[in-house]
Amino acid sequence: MQVITGRLSCGIFRPCFPWRSRRCHDSGCAATALEGLAHVSGEVQVDVTGPATQRSVVDALEAKYPMLRGTIRDHVTQQRRPFLRFFACEEDLSHESPDAPLPD
């Protein structure tokens, strides 16, 4: 079992639009929204069984914070929501397979 640590925004964020609010220009725009939904602040830690992939990390995140179900990916199709991006090691993995192993 691997332990993944990081802020909710480290792997997931949505682009901020200049006409919405000035606060959205901060790098933590989506992090603040996701942290608010999950009732956490700062880093979170999830246990991932098996290889670390986008799917396994989101599965673990949704298992630990059920209030996030449906915000990161669609309930039915399990595809990521539009305008959400996945990053690991400063690399955009949004268009990679959700079952591809994450970089070390």
Helices and strands as residue ranges (DSSP letters): E 2-7, H 8-11, E 12-13, G 22-25, H 29-38, E 43-48, H 54-64, G 66-68, E 85-88, E 91-92
